[in-house]
Amino acid sequence: MKEEILGLEADFSNNEYFGTNVWTEEKYRVLSGNLPVLISAPHAVNQIRGDDVRDAERFTGALTRYLSNSTSSYAIFELFTHADPNSDEEHDYKNGIINLIEAYKIKLLIDIHSSEFKDDTDIDVVTNQRTTLCGVNDLPEKIKEIGLKYKVKVDENNVPNKSFENEIIAVTSLVCGVPSIRLVINNKKLDILSNEECFSNICKTIEEFILTIK
């Protein structure tokens, strides 16, 4: 698995995670699927937030591409550095997600992120206190149960960011009426170079969760 993931990550890690050596107006890439699930990786490369450059959330892009291939889900991801789609009010990436949801009758959006964790949690399920679930409130419990099988600790600390109105899961759940969750993965467990087994178990957990959606 390691070599496959490193290969999928190469497009993102190019040019120190700016994605490409040539400036492009291309905002995102899309992978087609058959399952009505859309997986998103908006921070797979560095993002511009105001006057600052925000570091990429490494391996979220490779994970998204891998999951799309293994489950035949749709996927969308940033491959080139532009403004942060999770903070800007208007953003082509968010509009792209809305268009995909409407065009392909998507039933679930999974927004993949990573972060530093203070505890041993592997995945934190964020739904802005379940407001983005659109009434499908069993989704967090479902992924928690699957995580137990693979020894992946899934929590629901569910602390929204201070300004969450423009976030992808907030916008898509409100505009499209589709359950939208953010899976924040412990970046230490997502580093396949040092934790291949952890990475594999996280993949299996999310894969099985995705395949419950029909």
Contacts in CASP RR format, 6 or more apart in sequence:
PFRMAT RR
TARGET T0000
AUTHOR 0000-0000-0000
METHOD contacts of the structure
MODEL  1
MKEEILGLEADFSNNEYFGTNVWTEEKYRVLSGNLPVLISAPHAVNQIRG
DDVRDAERFTGALTRYLSNSTSSYAIFELFTHADPNSDEEHDYKNGIINL
IEAYKIKLLIDIHSSEFKDDTDIDVVTNQRTTLCGVNDLPEKIKEIGLKY
KVKVDENNVPNKSFENEIIAVTSLVCGVPSIRLVINNKKLDILSNEECFS
NICKTIEEFILTIK
1 192 0 8 1.000
1 196 0 8 1.000
1 199 0 8 1.000
1 200 0 8 1.000
1 203 0 8 1.000
2 192 0 8 1.000
2 193 0 8 1.000
2 196 0 8 1.000
4 66 0 8 1.000
5 59 0 8 1.000
5 62 0 8 1.000
5 63 0 8 1.000
5 66 0 8 1.000
5 192 0 8 1.000
5 199 0 8 1.000
6 62 0 8 1.000
6 192 0 8 1.000
7 62 0 8 1.000
8 61 0 8 1.000
8 62 0 8 1.000
8 65 0 8 1.000
8 66 0 8 1.000
9 58 0 8 1.000
9 59 0 8 1.000
9 61 0 8 1.000
9 62 0 8 1.000
11 19 0 8 1.000
11 79 0 8 1.000
12 19 0 8 1.000
12 44 0 8 1.000
12 45 0 8 1.000
12 56 0 8 1.000
12 58 0 8 1.000
12 61 0 8 1.000
12 62 0 8 1.000
12 79 0 8 1.000
13 19 0 8 1.000
13 58 0 8 1.000
14 20 0 8 1.000
14 21 0 8 1.000
15 21 0 8 1.000
16 46 0 8 1.000
17 45 0 8 1.000
17 46 0 8 1.000
17 55 0 8 1.000
17 56 0 8 1.000
17 58 0 8 1.000
17 81 0 8 1.000
18 45 0 8 1.000
18 46 0 8 1.000
18 80 0 8 1.000
18 81 0 8 1.000
19 45 0 8 1.000
19 46 0 8 1.000
19 79 0 8 1.000
19 80 0 8 1.000
19 81 0 8 1.000
20 79 0 8 1.000
20 80 0 8 1.000
24 80 0 8 1.000
26 79 0 8 1.000
26 80 0 8 1.000
27 78 0 8 1.000
27 80 0 8 1.000
27 82 0 8 1.000
27 92 0 8 1.000
27 93 0 8 1.000
28 76 0 8 1.000
28 77 0 8 1.000
28 78 0 8 1.000
28 79 0 8 1.000
28 92 0 8 1.000
28 93 0 8 1.000
28 96 0 8 1.000
29 76 0 8 1.000
29 77 0 8 1.000
29 79 0 8 1.000
30 74 0 8 1.000
30 75 0 8 1.000
30 76 0 8 1.000
30 100 0 8 1.000
31 65 0 8 1.000
31 68 0 8 1.000
31 69 0 8 1.000
31 74 0 8 1.000
31 75 0 8 1.000
31 76 0 8 1.000
32 74 0 8 1.000
33 68 0 8 1.000
33 72 0 8 1.000
33 73 0 8 1.000
33 74 0 8 1.000
33 104 0 8 1.000
34 72 0 8 1.000
35 71 0 8 1.000
35 72 0 8 1.000
35 73 0 8 1.000
35 74 0 8 1.000
35 210 0 8 1.000
35 211 0 8 1.000
35 213 0 8 1.000
35 214 0 8 1.000
36 74 0 8 1.000
36 104 0 8 1.000
36 105 0 8 1.000
36 106 0 8 1.000
36 107 0 8 1.000
36 108 0 8 1.000
36 213 0 8 1.000
36 214 0 8 1.000
37 71 0 8 1.000
37 73 0 8 1.000
37 74 0 8 1.000
37 106 0 8 1.000
37 107 0 8 1.000
37 108 0 8 1.000
37 109 0 8 1.000
37 110 0 8 1.000
37 210 0 8 1.000
37 213 0 8 1.000
38 73 0 8 1.000
38 74 0 8 1.000
38 75 0 8 1.000
38 76 0 8 1.000
38 97 0 8 1.000
38 100 0 8 1.000
38 101 0 8 1.000
38 104 0 8 1.000
38 106 0 8 1.000
38 108 0 8 1.000
38 109 0 8 1.000
38 110 0 8 1.000
39 64 0 8 1.000
39 67 0 8 1.000
39 68 0 8 1.000
39 73 0 8 1.000
39 74 0 8 1.000
39 75 0 8 1.000
39 76 0 8 1.000
39 110 0 8 1.000
39 112 0 8 1.000
39 210 0 8 1.000
40 64 0 8 1.000
40 75 0 8 1.000
40 76 0 8 1.000
40 77 0 8 1.000
40 97 0 8 1.000
40 109 0 8 1.000
40 110 0 8 1.000
40 111 0 8 1.000
40 112 0 8 1.000
40 168 0 8 1.000
41 57 0 8 1.000
41 60 0 8 1.000
41 61 0 8 1.000
41 63 0 8 1.000
41 64 0 8 1.000
41 75 0 8 1.000
41 76 0 8 1.000
41 77 0 8 1.000
41 78 0 8 1.000
41 112 0 8 1.000
42 77 0 8 1.000
42 78 0 8 1.000
42 84 0 8 1.000
42 85 0 8 1.000
42 86 0 8 1.000
42 93 0 8 1.000
42 111 0 8 1.000
42 113 0 8 1.000
42 168 0 8 1.000
43 54 0 8 1.000
43 56 0 8 1.000
43 57 0 8 1.000
43 60 0 8 1.000
43 78 0 8 1.000
43 84 0 8 1.000
43 86 0 8 1.000
43 113 0 8 1.000
43 114 0 8 1.000
44 56 0 8 1.000
44 57 0 8 1.000
44 60 0 8 1.000
44 61 0 8 1.000
44 62 0 8 1.000
44 64 0 8 1.000
44 77 0 8 1.000
44 78 0 8 1.000
44 79 0 8 1.000
45 56 0 8 1.000
45 78 0 8 1.000
45 79 0 8 1.000
45 80 0 8 1.000
45 81 0 8 1.000
46 53 0 8 1.000
46 54 0 8 1.000
46 55 0 8 1.000
46 56 0 8 1.000
46 81 0 8 1.000
47 53 0 8 1.000
47 54 0 8 1.000
47 56 0 8 1.000
47 78 0 8 1.000
47 81 0 8 1.000
47 82 0 8 1.000
47 83 0 8 1.000
47 84 0 8 1.000
47 85 0 8 1.000
47 86 0 8 1.000
48 54 0 8 1.000
48 81 0 8 1.000
48 82 0 8 1.000
48 83 0 8 1.000
48 84 0 8 1.000
49 83 0 8 1.000
49 84 0 8 1.000
49 87 0 8 1.000
50 83 0 8 1.000
53 81 0 8 1.000
54 84 0 8 1.000
57 113 0 8 1.000
57 114 0 8 1.000
57 115 0 8 1.000
57 187 0 8 1.000
58 114 0 8 1.000
58 187 0 8 1.000
58 190 0 8 1.000
58 191 0 8 1.000
59 114 0 8 1.000
59 190 0 8 1.000
59 191 0 8 1.000
59 192 0 8 1.000
59 199 0 8 1.000
60 112 0 8 1.000
60 113 0 8 1.000
60 114 0 8 1.000
60 185 0 8 1.000
60 190 0 8 1.000
61 77 0 8 1.000
61 112 0 8 1.000
63 112 0 8 1.000
63 185 0 8 1.000
63 190 0 8 1.000
63 199 0 8 1.000
63 202 0 8 1.000
63 203 0 8 1.000
63 206 0 8 1.000
64 75 0 8 1.000
64 77 0 8 1.000
64 112 0 8 1.000
65 75 0 8 1.000
65 77 0 8 1.000
66 203 0 8 1.000
67 73 0 8 1.000
67 75 0 8 1.000
67 203 0 8 1.000
67 206 0 8 1.000
67 207 0 8 1.000
67 210 0 8 1.000
68 74 0 8 1.000
68 75 0 8 1.000
70 203 0 8 1.000
70 207 0 8 1.000
71 207 0 8 1.000
71 210 0 8 1.000
71 211 0 8 1.000
73 210 0 8 1.000
74 100 0 8 1.000
74 104 0 8 1.000
74 106 0 8 1.000
76 93 0 8 1.000
76 96 0 8 1.000
76 97 0 8 1.000
76 100 0 8 1.000
78 85 0 8 1.000
78 93 0 8 1.000
82 93 0 8 1.000
83 91 0 8 1.000
85 91 0 8 1.000
85 92 0 8 1.000
85 93 0 8 1.000
85 94 0 8 1.000
85 168 0 8 1.000
86 166 0 8 1.000
86 167 0 8 1.000
86 168 0 8 1.000
87 163 0 8 1.000
87 166 0 8 1.000
87 167 0 8 1.000
88 166 0 8 1.000
89 166 0 8 1.000
93 168 0 8 1.000
94 168 0 8 1.000
94 171 0 8 1.000
94 172 0 8 1.000
97 109 0 8 1.000
97 168 0 8 1.000
97 172 0 8 1.000
98 171 0 8 1.000
98 172 0 8 1.000
98 175 0 8 1.000
98 176 0 8 1.000
100 106 0 8 1.000
101 109 0 8 1.000
101 172 0 8 1.000
101 176 0 8 1.000
101 178 0 8 1.000
102 176 0 8 1.000
106 176 0 8 1.000
106 178 0 8 1.000
107 178 0 8 1.000
107 179 0 8 1.000
107 213 0 8 1.000
108 139 0 8 1.000
108 178 0 8 1.000
108 179 0 8 1.000
108 180 0 8 1.000
108 181 0 8 1.000
108 210 0 8 1.000
108 213 0 8 1.000
109 168 0 8 1.000
109 169 0 8 1.000
109 172 0 8 1.000
109 173 0 8 1.000
109 178 0 8 1.000
109 179 0 8 1.000
109 180 0 8 1.000
109 181 0 8 1.000
110 181 0 8 1.000
110 183 0 8 1.000
110 206 0 8 1.000
110 210 0 8 1.000
111 168 0 8 1.000
111 169 0 8 1.000
111 180 0 8 1.000
111 181 0 8 1.000
111 182 0 8 1.000
111 183 0 8 1.000
112 182 0 8 1.000
112 183 0 8 1.000
112 185 0 8 1.000
113 182 0 8 1.000
113 183 0 8 1.000
113 184 0 8 1.000
113 185 0 8 1.000
114 184 0 8 1.000
114 185 0 8 1.000
114 186 0 8 1.000
114 187 0 8 1.000
114 190 0 8 1.000
115 124 0 8 1.000
115 184 0 8 1.000
115 185 0 8 1.000
115 186 0 8 1.000
115 187 0 8 1.000
116 186 0 8 1.000
116 187 0 8 1.000
116 188 0 8 1.000
117 124 0 8 1.000
117 186 0 8 1.000
117 187 0 8 1.000
117 188 0 8 1.000
120 153 0 8 1.000
120 186 0 8 1.000
121 153 0 8 1.000
121 154 0 8 1.000
121 155 0 8 1.000
121 157 0 8 1.000
121 186 0 8 1.000
122 152 0 8 1.000
122 153 0 8 1.000
122 154 0 8 1.000
122 185 0 8 1.000
122 186 0 8 1.000
122 189 0 8 1.000
122 198 0 8 1.000
122 201 0 8 1.000
122 202 0 8 1.000
123 143 0 8 1.000
123 147 0 8 1.000
123 152 0 8 1.000
123 153 0 8 1.000
123 154 0 8 1.000
123 155 0 8 1.000
123 183 0 8 1.000
123 184 0 8 1.000
123 185 0 8 1.000
123 186 0 8 1.000
123 202 0 8 1.000
123 205 0 8 1.000
123 206 0 8 1.000
124 154 0 8 1.000
124 155 0 8 1.000
124 156 0 8 1.000
124 157 0 8 1.000
124 158 0 8 1.000
124 183 0 8 1.000
124 184 0 8 1.000
124 185 0 8 1.000
125 139 0 8 1.000
125 140 0 8 1.000
125 143 0 8 1.000
125 144 0 8 1.000
125 154 0 8 1.000
125 155 0 8 1.000
125 156 0 8 1.000
125 158 0 8 1.000
125 181 0 8 1.000
125 182 0 8 1.000
125 183 0 8 1.000
126 157 0 8 1.000
126 158 0 8 1.000
126 159 0 8 1.000
126 160 0 8 1.000
126 169 0 8 1.000
126 181 0 8 1.000
126 182 0 8 1.000
126 183 0 8 1.000
126 184 0 8 1.000
127 133 0 8 1.000
127 139 0 8 1.000
127 140 0 8 1.000
127 156 0 8 1.000
127 158 0 8 1.000
127 169 0 8 1.000
127 180 0 8 1.000
127 181 0 8 1.000
127 182 0 8 1.000
128 158 0 8 1.000
128 160 0 8 1.000
128 164 0 8 1.000
128 167 0 8 1.000
128 169 0 8 1.000
128 170 0 8 1.000
129 158 0 8 1.000
129 160 0 8 1.000
130 137 0 8 1.000
130 140 0 8 1.000
130 158 0 8 1.000
131 170 0 8 1.000
131 173 0 8 1.000
132 169 0 8 1.000
132 170 0 8 1.000
132 172 0 8 1.000
132 173 0 8 1.000
132 179 0 8 1.000
132 180 0 8 1.000
132 181 0 8 1.000
133 139 0 8 1.000
133 140 0 8 1.000
133 173 0 8 1.000
133 179 0 8 1.000
133 180 0 8 1.000
133 181 0 8 1.000
134 173 0 8 1.000
134 177 0 8 1.000
134 178 0 8 1.000
134 179 0 8 1.000
134 180 0 8 1.000
135 179 0 8 1.000
136 179 0 8 1.000
139 179 0 8 1.000
139 181 0 8 1.000
140 154 0 8 1.000
140 156 0 8 1.000
140 181 0 8 1.000
142 209 0 8 1.000
142 212 0 8 1.000
143 154 0 8 1.000
143 183 0 8 1.000
143 205 0 8 1.000
143 206 0 8 1.000
143 209 0 8 1.000
144 154 0 8 1.000
144 155 0 8 1.000
144 156 0 8 1.000
146 154 0 8 1.000
146 205 0 8 1.000
146 208 0 8 1.000
146 209 0 8 1.000
147 153 0 8 1.000
147 154 0 8 1.000
147 205 0 8 1.000
149 205 0 8 1.000
149 208 0 8 1.000
150 201 0 8 1.000
150 202 0 8 1.000
150 204 0 8 1.000
150 205 0 8 1.000
151 201 0 8 1.000
152 201 0 8 1.000
152 202 0 8 1.000
152 205 0 8 1.000
154 205 0 8 1.000
160 167 0 8 1.000
161 167 0 8 1.000
164 170 0 8 1.000
167 182 0 8 1.000
168 180 0 8 1.000
168 182 0 8 1.000
169 180 0 8 1.000
169 181 0 8 1.000
169 182 0 8 1.000
170 180 0 8 1.000
172 178 0 8 1.000
172 180 0 8 1.000
173 179 0 8 1.000
173 180 0 8 1.000
183 206 0 8 1.000
185 202 0 8 1.000
188 195 0 8 1.000
189 195 0 8 1.000
189 198 0 8 1.000
189 199 0 8 1.000
189 202 0 8 1.000
190 198 0 8 1.000
190 199 0 8 1.000
190 202 0 8 1.000
191 199 0 8 1.000
192 199 0 8 1.000
END
